Amino acid sequence: MDKSTVEKYKSENRPVWFLGTRTAMPVKARIVKVCEDGSTGECAKVDYIYEDESAVFGSENVRFDDMYESKDDLIAAVYKDILERTAEIKAAVQTKDDCIRFMFLHTVSCAGEYTDWTARHAIQKIAKKRWGLELG
């Protein structure tokens, strides 16, 4: 979202959507305040909206670029990002040596919130298709 859209949503008390930092799930929220975070730039303080489709509580600062007008817009953006990152990984990993180097530089193991799930799935697909390897 751009700043004018964020301010409009705040003044109209309209909800926004973003990807939860701890849950990686869509979160619905209301913009409470437009602010600037020294480390991330322009952001908005948001209060979560608890509903059946969003079971979180609290508030946080969210960058403008990470907020979406609807849940569908958020999901479409996340899906597009996953497809782009997967294509980049496939282009970068051409040999088994590339694959091994990639796995040492990215968290593709099951490491809780640190796991890069997009990279993990991409590497699993590459290894299966190119070398018949089943990576757990």
HELIX and SHEET records of a PDB file:
HELIX    1   1 LYS A    3  SER A   11  1                                   9    
HELIX    2   2 PHE A   64  ASP A   66  5                                   3    
HELIX    3   3 LYS A   71  ALA A   92  1                                  22    
HELIX    4   4 LYS A   96  LEU A  105  1                                  10    
HELIX    5   5 GLY A  112  TYR A  114  5                                   3    
HELIX    6   6 TRP A  117  TRP A  131  1                                  15    
SHEET    1   A 4 PRO A  15  LEU A  19  0                                        
SHEET    2   A 4 PRO A  26  ASP A  37 -1                                        
SHEET    3   A 4 GLY A  41  TYR A  48 -1                                        
SHEET    4   A 4 SER A  59  ARG A  63 -1                                        
END                                                                             
